[in-house]
Amino acid sequence: MNATRMVTAAALCLAMPGHAWAAGLADAPPGALSCSGCHATAAKADAAVPRLIGRNPADIVAAMQAFKSGQVPSTVMERIAKGFSDDEVKAIAAWYGAQKD
């Protein structure tokens, strides 16, 4: 992951209000925090973009693979998914799956 992506991800996190899951931010794998710019970190019933916190990691990996391959059409997720290696996706998915509200 390049330095620009890391700085952008860090800036997004600093701009966000604190949440109970914030205690685990120091353990986040590279790239994970950038997801919270669009994916809700607090429970929102009306959120158009699904929450990642507490989701099954296998579901997150499958979704990212589907976006990356173009199997699932999207506006931005295909481009985002292509920016991560399979190992990065697995690490991010495992981290989000372990987070609790």
N, CA, C and O atoms as CSV, one atom per row, in Angstrom:
chain,resi,resn,atom,element,x,y,z
A,1,MET,N,N,0.853,-1.166,0.000
A,1,MET,CA,C,0.000,0.000,0.000
A,1,MET,C,C,0.897,1.228,0.000
A,1,MET,O,O,1.872,1.284,0.750
A,2,ASN,N,N,0.578,2.212,-0.835
A,2,ASN,CA,C,1.453,3.369,-0.915
A,2,ASN,C,C,1.173,4.368,0.201
A,2,ASN,O,O,0.148,4.293,0.879
A,3,ALA,N,N,2.090,5.290,0.377
A,3,ALA,CA,C,2.009,6.253,1.479
A,3,ALA,C,C,0.789,7.151,1.359
A,3,ALA,O,O,0.192,7.512,2.373
A,4,THR,N,N,0.407,7.516,0.146
A,4,THR,CA,C,-0.759,8.375,-0.039
A,4,THR,C,C,-2.019,7.701,0.478
A,4,THR,O,O,-2.839,8.343,1.134
A,5,ARG,N,N,-2.183,6.414,0.190
A,5,ARG,CA,C,-3.363,5.690,0.685
A,5,ARG,C,C,-3.360,5.618,2.205
A,5,ARG,O,O,-4.405,5.757,2.841
A,6,MET,N,N,-2.193,5.403,2.781
A,6,MET,CA,C,-2.093,5.319,4.239
A,6,MET,C,C,-2.463,6.651,4.883
A,6,MET,O,O,-3.199,6.682,5.870
A,7,VAL,N,N,-1.957,7.745,4.332
A,7,VAL,CA,C,-2.251,9.067,4.889
A,7,VAL,C,C,-3.731,9.384,4.734
A,7,VAL,O,O,-4.350,9.917,5.654
A,8,THR,N,N,-4.301,9.063,3.585
A,8,THR,CA,C,-5.722,9.294,3.358
A,8,THR,C,C,-6.563,8.494,4.335
A,8,THR,O,O,-7.513,9.022,4.912
A,9,ALA,N,N,-6.227,7.237,4.526
A,9,ALA,CA,C,-6.971,6.396,5.467
A,9,ALA,C,C,-6.874,6.950,6.878
A,9,ALA,O,O,-7.868,6.976,7.604
A,10,ALA,N,N,-5.697,7.389,7.272
A,10,ALA,CA,C,-5.519,7.949,8.614
A,10,ALA,C,C,-6.319,9.232,8.778
A,10,ALA,O,O,-6.923,9.457,9.826
A,11,ALA,N,N,-6.329,10.072,7.755
A,11,ALA,CA,C,-7.087,11.320,7.827
A,11,ALA,C,C,-8.580,11.055,7.952
A,11,ALA,O,O,-9.270,11.738,8.708
A,12,LEU,N,N,-9.081,10.074,7.221
A,12,LEU,CA,C,-10.496,9.718,7.329
A,12,LEU,C,C,-10.836,9.285,8.741
A,12,LEU,O,O,-11.889,9.647,9.266
A,13,CYS,N,N,-9.976,8.532,9.346
A,13,CYS,CA,C,-10.232,8.032,10.700
A,13,CYS,C,C,-10.202,9.146,11.722
A,13,CYS,O,O,-11.008,9.158,12.653
A,14,LEU,N,N,-9.291,10.075,11.562
A,14,LEU,CA,C,-9.200,11.175,12.512
A,14,LEU,C,C,-10.399,12.100,12.414
A,14,LEU,O,O,-10.772,12.743,13.396
A,15,ALA,N,N,-11.003,12.172,11.245
A,15,ALA,CA,C,-12.149,13.045,11.044
A,15,ALA,C,C,-13.446,12.435,11.554
A,15,ALA,O,O,-14.454,13.133,11.663
A,16,MET,N,N,-13.435,11.164,11.862
A,16,MET,CA,C,-14.652,10.469,12.285
A,16,MET,C,C,-14.834,10.556,13.793
A,16,MET,O,O,-13.856,10.574,14.540
A,17,PRO,N,N,-16.102,10.610,14.245
A,17,PRO,CA,C,-16.343,10.593,15.685
A,17,PRO,C,C,-15.950,9.245,16.274
A,17,PRO,O,O,-15.909,8.240,15.566
A,18,GLY,N,N,-15.663,9.228,17.568
A,18,GLY,CA,C,-15.258,7.998,18.240
A,18,GLY,C,C,-16.397,7.005,18.349
A,18,GLY,O,O,-17.558,7.402,18.446
A,19,HIS,N,N,-16.088,5.744,18.335
A,19,HIS,CA,C,-17.052,4.653,18.482
A,19,HIS,C,C,-16.455,3.616,19.414
A,19,HIS,O,O,-15.255,3.628,19.692
A,20,ALA,N,N,-17.289,2.735,19.883
A,20,ALA,CA,C,-16.813,1.687,20.786
A,20,ALA,C,C,-15.734,0.841,20.127
A,20,ALA,O,O,-14.832,0.361,20.814
A,21,TRP,N,N,-15.803,0.647,18.822
A,21,TRP,CA,C,-14.832,-0.187,18.126
A,21,TRP,C,C,-13.485,0.507,17.979
A,21,TRP,O,O,-12.513,-0.116,17.553
A,22,ALA,N,N,-13.415,1.787,18.326
A,22,ALA,CA,C,-12.187,2.553,18.142
A,22,ALA,C,C,-11.011,1.981,18.930
A,22,ALA,O,O,-9.859,2.212,18.566
A,23,ALA,N,N,-11.280,1.246,19.990
A,23,ALA,CA,C,-10.196,0.670,20.783
A,23,ALA,C,C,-9.323,-0.270,19.956
A,23,ALA,O,O,-8.138,-0.420,20.254
A,24,GLY,N,N,-9.877,-0.901,18.931
A,24,GLY,CA,C,-9.125,-1.836,18.107
A,24,GLY,C,C,-8.458,-1.213,16.898
A,24,GLY,O,O,-7.867,-1.929,16.090
A,25,LEU,N,N,-8.535,0.103,16.752
A,25,LEU,CA,C,-7.984,0.757,15.568
A,25,LEU,C,C,-6.482,0.563,15.422
A,25,LEU,O,O,-5.978,0.459,14.304
A,26,ALA,N,N,-5.772,0.513,16.521
A,26,ALA,CA,C,-4.317,0.357,16.451
A,26,ALA,C,C,-3.918,-0.978,15.837
A,26,ALA,O,O,-2.819,-1.109,15.297
A,27,ASP,N,N,-4.792,-1.959,15.914
A,27,ASP,CA,C,-4.506,-3.289,15.383
A,27,ASP,C,C,-4.996,-3.481,13.951
A,27,ASP,O,O,-4.842,-4.562,13.382
A,28,ALA,N,N,-5.580,-2.447,13.371
A,28,ALA,CA,C,-6.153,-2.574,12.031
A,28,ALA,C,C,-5.063,-2.839,10.998
A,28,ALA,O,O,-4.018,-2.189,11.016
A,29,PRO,N,N,-5.304,-3.797,10.093
A,29,PRO,CA,C,-4.325,-4.038,9.027
A,29,PRO,C,C,-4.338,-2.878,8.030
A,29,PRO,O,O,-5.323,-2.142,7.955
A,30,PRO,N,N,-3.270,-2.707,7.273
A,30,PRO,CA,C,-3.225,-1.632,6.286
A,30,PRO,C,C,-4.434,-1.675,5.353
A,30,PRO,O,O,-4.789,-2.726,4.819
A,31,GLY,N,N,-5.052,-0.519,5.171
A,31,GLY,CA,C,-6.196,-0.406,4.276
A,31,GLY,C,C,-7.540,-0.546,4.945
A,31,GLY,O,O,-8.542,-0.081,4.402
A,32,ALA,N,N,-7.599,-1.169,6.104
A,32,ALA,CA,C,-8.887,-1.440,6.749
A,32,ALA,C,C,-9.632,-0.178,7.131
A,32,ALA,O,O,-10.853,-0.113,6.991
A,33,LEU,N,N,-8.928,0.809,7.603
A,33,LEU,CA,C,-9.595,2.012,8.085
A,33,LEU,C,C,-10.191,2.844,6.960
A,33,LEU,O,O,-11.107,3.632,7.195
A,34,SER,N,N,-9.694,2.683,5.762
A,34,SER,CA,C,-10.254,3.429,4.637
A,34,SER,C,C,-11.681,2.983,4.327
A,34,SER,O,O,-12.451,3.743,3.741
A,35,CYS,N,N,-12.036,1.775,4.708
A,35,CYS,CA,C,-13.389,1.256,4.458
A,35,CYS,C,C,-14.443,2.054,5.212
A,35,CYS,O,O,-15.569,2.214,4.740
A,36,SER,N,N,-14.066,2.558,6.399
A,36,SER,CA,C,-15.035,3.244,7.242
A,36,SER,C,C,-15.447,4.598,6.688
A,36,SER,O,O,-16.353,5.231,7.231
A,37,GLY,N,N,-14.810,5.054,5.631
A,37,GLY,CA,C,-15.241,6.283,4.987
A,37,GLY,C,C,-16.616,6.152,4.360
A,37,GLY,O,O,-17.350,7.136,4.270
A,38,CYS,N,N,-16.975,4.956,3.927
A,38,CYS,CA,C,-18.289,4.700,3.320
A,38,CYS,C,C,-19.123,3.715,4.132
A,38,CYS,O,O,-20.336,3.882,4.261
A,39,HIS,N,N,-18.478,2.696,4.676
A,39,HIS,CA,C,-19.191,1.663,5.428
A,39,HIS,C,C,-19.406,2.144,6.856
A,39,HIS,O,O,-18.459,2.518,7.546
A,40,ALA,N,N,-20.653,2.129,7.285
A,40,ALA,CA,C,-21.021,2.639,8.609
A,40,ALA,C,C,-20.262,1.915,9.713
A,40,ALA,O,O,-20.049,0.704,9.654
A,41,THR,N,N,-19.862,2.680,10.718
A,41,THR,CA,C,-19.209,2.088,11.878
A,41,THR,C,C,-20.188,1.946,13.037
A,41,THR,O,O,-19.920,1.226,13.999
A,42,ALA,N,N,-21.310,2.627,12.945
A,42,ALA,CA,C,-22.361,2.498,13.955
A,42,ALA,C,C,-23.569,1.864,13.282
A,42,ALA,O,O,-23.773,2.024,12.078
A,43,ALA,N,N,-24.356,1.156,14.050
A,43,ALA,CA,C,-25.535,0.487,13.488
A,43,ALA,C,C,-26.466,1.517,12.862
A,43,ALA,O,O,-26.875,2.476,13.517
A,44,LYS,N,N,-26.792,1.314,11.610
A,44,LYS,CA,C,-27.716,2.188,10.886
A,44,LYS,C,C,-28.641,1.299,10.069
A,44,LYS,O,O,-28.197,0.616,9.146
A,45,ALA,N,N,-29.905,1.308,10.402
A,45,ALA,CA,C,-30.864,0.466,9.688
A,45,ALA,C,C,-31.062,0.933,8.255
A,45,ALA,O,O,-31.384,0.130,7.380
A,46,ASP,N,N,-30.872,2.225,8.005
A,46,ASP,CA,C,-31.148,2.769,6.680
A,46,ASP,C,C,-29.892,2.939,5.820
A,46,ASP,O,O,-29.952,3.558,4.758
A,47,ALA,N,N,-28.779,2.408,6.260
A,47,ALA,CA,C,-27.529,2.577,5.518
A,47,ALA,C,C,-27.587,1.857,4.172
A,47,ALA,O,O,-27.900,0.669,4.102
A,48,ALA,N,N,-27.280,2.593,3.109
A,48,ALA,CA,C,-27.272,2.001,1.768
A,48,ALA,C,C,-26.028,1.141,1.556
A,48,ALA,O,O,-26.039,0.208,0.753
A,49,VAL,N,N,-24.965,1.459,2.274
A,49,VAL,CA,C,-23.716,0.704,2.177
A,49,VAL,C,C,-23.643,-0.191,3.412
A,49,VAL,O,O,-23.757,0.308,4.532
A,50,PRO,N,N,-23.456,-1.495,3.240
A,50,PRO,CA,C,-23.504,-2.413,4.392
A,50,PRO,C,C,-22.377,-2.189,5.395
A,50,PRO,O,O,-21.268,-1.791,5.039
A,51,ARG,N,N,-22.694,-2.455,6.646
A,51,ARG,CA,C,-21.698,-2.415,7.719
A,51,ARG,C,C,-20.751,-3.588,7.561
A,51,ARG,O,O,-21.151,-4.648,7.081
A,52,LEU,N,N,-19.516,-3.414,7.953
A,52,LEU,CA,C,-18.533,-4.494,7.920
A,52,LEU,C,C,-18.261,-5.043,9.312
A,52,LEU,O,O,-17.879,-6.205,9.458
A,53,ILE,N,N,-18.451,-4.226,10.326
A,53,ILE,CA,C,-18.159,-4.621,11.704
A,53,ILE,C,C,-18.999,-5.831,12.091
A,53,ILE,O,O,-20.225,-5.819,11.975
A,54,GLY,N,N,-18.313,-6.879,12.555
A,54,GLY,CA,C,-18.992,-8.079,13.022
A,54,GLY,C,C,-19.474,-9.024,11.934
A,54,GLY,O,O,-20.070,-10.058,12.234
A,55,ARG,N,N,-19.225,-8.685,10.679
A,55,ARG,CA,C,-19.656,-9.571,9.585
A,55,ARG,C,C,-18.745,-10.792,9.503
A,55,ARG,O,O,-17.604,-10.775,9.964
A,56,ASN,N,N,-19.275,-11.832,8.913
A,56,ASN,CA,C,-18.488,-13.042,8.696
A,56,ASN,C,C,-17.353,-12.704,7.720
A,56,ASN,O,O,-17.623,-12.244,6.610
A,57,PRO,N,N,-16.099,-12.921,8.108
A,57,PRO,CA,C,-14.981,-12.605,7.219
A,57,PRO,C,C,-15.076,-13.283,5.851
A,57,PRO,O,O,-14.688,-12.693,4.843
A,58,ALA,N,N,-15.585,-14.504,5.807
A,58,ALA,CA,C,-15.719,-15.206,4.521
A,58,ALA,C,C,-16.677,-14.464,3.594
A,58,ALA,O,O,-16.481,-14.458,2.379
A,59,ASP,N,N,-17.707,-13.842,4.155
A,59,ASP,CA,C,-18.649,-13.068,3.345
A,59,ASP,C,C,-17.983,-11.816,2.776
A,59,ASP,O,O,-18.219,-11.445,1.626
A,60,ILE,N,N,-17.155,-11.173,3.587
A,60,ILE,CA,C,-16.441,-9.981,3.117
A,60,ILE,C,C,-15.471,-10.360,2.001
A,60,ILE,O,O,-15.398,-9.675,0.981
A,61,VAL,N,N,-14.730,-11.444,2.193
A,61,VAL,CA,C,-13.779,-11.908,1.174
A,61,VAL,C,C,-14.519,-12.248,-0.119
A,61,VAL,O,O,-14.079,-11.865,-1.203
A,62,ALA,N,N,-15.629,-12.960,-0.013
A,62,ALA,CA,C,-16.403,-13.344,-1.204
A,62,ALA,C,C,-16.913,-12.109,-1.945
A,62,ALA,O,O,-16.875,-12.056,-3.174
A,63,ALA,N,N,-17.388,-11.124,-1.197
A,63,ALA,CA,C,-17.886,-9.897,-1.825
A,63,ALA,C,C,-16.755,-9.160,-2.535
A,63,ALA,O,O,-16.929,-8.684,-3.657
A,64,MET,N,N,-15.603,-9.065,-1.886
A,64,MET,CA,C,-14.468,-8.381,-2.505
A,64,MET,C,C,-13.997,-9.113,-3.764
A,64,MET,O,O,-13.635,-8.473,-4.751
A,65,GLN,N,N,-14.001,-10.436,-3.736
A,65,GLN,CA,C,-13.614,-11.207,-4.919
A,65,GLN,C,C,-14.611,-10.984,-6.054
A,65,GLN,O,O,-14.225,-10.879,-7.218
A,66,ALA,N,N,-15.889,-10.915,-5.708
A,66,ALA,CA,C,-16.917,-10.693,-6.728
A,66,ALA,C,C,-16.790,-9.300,-7.342
A,66,ALA,O,O,-16.965,-9.136,-8.550
A,67,PHE,N,N,-16.488,-8.303,-6.522
A,67,PHE,CA,C,-16.270,-6.954,-7.056
A,67,PHE,C,C,-15.016,-6.921,-7.920
A,67,PHE,O,O,-15.020,-6.356,-9.014
A,68,LYS,N,N,-13.948,-7.527,-7.423
A,68,LYS,CA,C,-12.658,-7.512,-8.117
A,68,LYS,C,C,-12.753,-8.157,-9.499
A,68,LYS,O,O,-12.142,-7.677,-10.453
A,69,SER,N,N,-13.516,-9.237,-9.604
A,69,SER,CA,C,-13.651,-9.952,-10.874
A,69,SER,C,C,-14.653,-9.297,-11.818
A,69,SER,O,O,-14.706,-9.629,-13.002
A,70,GLY,N,N,-15.446,-8.366,-11.291
A,70,GLY,CA,C,-16.487,-7.743,-12.099
A,70,GLY,C,C,-17.777,-8.536,-12.115
A,70,GLY,O,O,-18.727,-8.171,-12.807
A,71,GLN,N,N,-17.816,-9.628,-11.349
A,71,GLN,CA,C,-19.019,-10.465,-11.274
A,71,GLN,C,C,-20.194,-9.670,-10.711
A,71,GLN,O,O,-21.337,-9.861,-11.127
A,72,VAL,N,N,-19.909,-8.784,-9.769
A,72,VAL,CA,C,-20.935,-7.920,-9.187
A,72,VAL,C,C,-20.664,-6.503,-9.680
A,72,VAL,O,O,-19.613,-5.935,-9.383
A,73,PRO,N,N,-21.600,-5.929,-10.430
A,73,PRO,CA,C,-21.386,-4.573,-10.932
A,73,PRO,C,C,-21.428,-3.561,-9.782
A,73,PRO,O,O,-22.197,-3.710,-8.832
A,74,SER,N,N,-20.594,-2.542,-9.888
A,74,SER,CA,C,-20.568,-1.511,-8.854
A,74,SER,C,C,-20.077,-0.205,-9.451
A,74,SER,O,O,-19.572,-0.159,-10.573
A,75,THR,N,N,-20.236,0.846,-8.676
A,75,THR,CA,C,-19.732,2.137,-9.137
A,75,THR,C,C,-18.272,2.327,-8.748
A,75,THR,O,O,-17.474,2.791,-9.562
A,76,VAL,N,N,-17.909,1.973,-7.512
A,76,VAL,CA,C,-16.526,2.176,-7.081
A,76,VAL,C,C,-15.857,0.934,-6.504
A,76,VAL,O,O,-14.629,0.845,-6.520
A,77,MET,N,N,-16.615,-0.014,-6.003
A,77,MET,CA,C,-16.008,-1.149,-5.304
A,77,MET,C,C,-15.118,-2.008,-6.199
A,77,MET,O,O,-14.154,-2.596,-5.710
A,78,GLU,N,N,-15.410,-2.094,-7.476
A,78,GLU,CA,C,-14.546,-2.874,-8.375
A,78,GLU,C,C,-13.141,-2.272,-8.394
A,78,GLU,O,O,-12.146,-2.992,-8.314
A,79,ARG,N,N,-13.074,-0.950,-8.499
A,79,ARG,CA,C,-11.769,-0.277,-8.518
A,79,ARG,C,C,-11.065,-0.397,-7.171
A,79,ARG,O,O,-9.853,-0.603,-7.115
A,80,ILE,N,N,-11.823,-0.269,-6.090
A,80,ILE,CA,C,-11.232,-0.381,-4.756
A,80,ILE,C,C,-10.714,-1.796,-4.527
A,80,ILE,O,O,-9.590,-1.979,-4.059
A,81,ALA,N,N,-11.527,-2.795,-4.856
A,81,ALA,CA,C,-11.147,-4.197,-4.630
A,81,ALA,C,C,-9.881,-4.563,-5.399
A,81,ALA,O,O,-9.054,-5.326,-4.901
A,82,LYS,N,N,-9.726,-4.033,-6.590
A,82,LYS,CA,C,-8.536,-4.335,-7.391
A,82,LYS,C,C,-7.261,-3.773,-6.773
A,82,LYS,O,O,-6.161,-4.187,-7.140
A,83,GLY,N,N,-7.397,-2.837,-5.842
A,83,GLY,CA,C,-6.237,-2.241,-5.196
A,83,GLY,C,C,-5.667,-3.054,-4.047
A,83,GLY,O,O,-4.624,-2.704,-3.496
A,84,PHE,N,N,-6.350,-4.148,-3.679
A,84,PHE,CA,C,-5.906,-4.972,-2.557
A,84,PHE,C,C,-5.535,-6.372,-3.031
A,84,PHE,O,O,-6.201,-6.947,-3.892
A,85,SER,N,N,-4.466,-6.909,-2.457
A,85,SER,CA,C,-4.098,-8.298,-2.742
A,85,SER,C,C,-5.065,-9.215,-1.998
A,85,SER,O,O,-5.800,-8.766,-1.118
A,86,ASP,N,N,-5.062,-10.492,-2.350
A,86,ASP,CA,C,-5.918,-11.458,-1.652
A,86,ASP,C,C,-5.575,-11.522,-0.166
A,86,ASP,O,O,-6.471,-11.623,0.673
A,87,ASP,N,N,-4.297,-11.465,0.161
A,87,ASP,CA,C,-3.886,-11.508,1.567
A,87,ASP,C,C,-4.350,-10.267,2.324
A,87,ASP,O,O,-4.764,-10.364,3.479
A,88,GLU,N,N,-4.284,-9.107,1.682
A,88,GLU,CA,C,-4.770,-7.880,2.325
A,88,GLU,C,C,-6.265,-7.965,2.580
A,88,GLU,O,O,-6.736,-7.583,3.651
A,89,VAL,N,N,-7.015,-8.462,1.603
A,89,VAL,CA,C,-8.468,-8.606,1.762
A,89,VAL,C,C,-8.781,-9.544,2.919
A,89,VAL,O,O,-9.658,-9.254,3.732
A,90,LYS,N,N,-8.077,-10.657,3.000
A,90,LYS,CA,C,-8.317,-11.615,4.090
A,90,LYS,C,C,-8.021,-10.990,5.449
A,90,LYS,O,O,-8.767,-11.199,6.406
A,91,ALA,N,N,-6.943,-10.228,5.537
A,91,ALA,CA,C,-6.582,-9.579,6.802
A,91,ALA,C,C,-7.619,-8.532,7.194
A,91,ALA,O,O,-8.013,-8.445,8.357
A,92,ILE,N,N,-8.057,-7.746,6.229
A,92,ILE,CA,C,-9.074,-6.728,6.495
A,92,ILE,C,C,-10.379,-7.389,6.918
A,92,ILE,O,O,-11.013,-6.952,7.877
A,93,ALA,N,N,-10.783,-8.440,6.209
A,93,ALA,CA,C,-12.028,-9.149,6.529
A,93,ALA,C,C,-11.975,-9.748,7.931
A,93,ALA,O,O,-12.946,-9.667,8.682
A,94,ALA,N,N,-10.847,-10.344,8.278
A,94,ALA,CA,C,-10.703,-10.938,9.615
A,94,ALA,C,C,-10.785,-9.867,10.692
A,94,ALA,O,O,-11.405,-10.074,11.735
A,95,TRP,N,N,-10.165,-8.731,10.440
A,95,TRP,CA,C,-10.181,-7.652,11.424
A,95,TRP,C,C,-11.601,-7.116,11.623
A,95,TRP,O,O,-12.054,-6.965,12.757
A,96,TYR,N,N,-12.306,-6.828,10.515
A,96,TYR,CA,C,-13.682,-6.329,10.646
A,96,TYR,C,C,-14.584,-7.371,11.296
A,96,TYR,O,O,-15.456,-7.023,12.091
A,97,GLY,N,N,-14.386,-8.628,10.970
A,97,GLY,CA,C,-15.197,-9.683,11.573
A,97,GLY,C,C,-15.017,-9.781,13.071
A,97,GLY,O,O,-15.940,-10.174,13.785
A,98,ALA,N,N,-13.840,-9.429,13.554
A,98,ALA,CA,C,-13.548,-9.506,14.990
A,98,ALA,C,C,-14.008,-8.274,15.765
A,98,ALA,O,O,-14.044,-8.296,16.995
A,99,GLN,N,N,-14.360,-7.199,15.055
A,99,GLN,CA,C,-14.774,-5.968,15.733
A,99,GLN,C,C,-16.192,-6.106,16.277
A,99,GLN,O,O,-17.053,-6.755,15.683
A,100,LYS,N,N,-16.401,-5.481,17.412
A,100,LYS,CA,C,-17.721,-5.479,18.056
A,100,LYS,C,C,-18.141,-4.039,18.300
A,100,LYS,O,O,-17.300,-3.146,18.407
A,101,ASP,N,N,-19.432,-3.823,18.386
A,101,ASP,CA,C,-19.952,-2.474,18.694
A,101,ASP,C,C,-19.563,-2.045,20.078
A,101,ASP,O,O,-19.912,-0.944,20.504
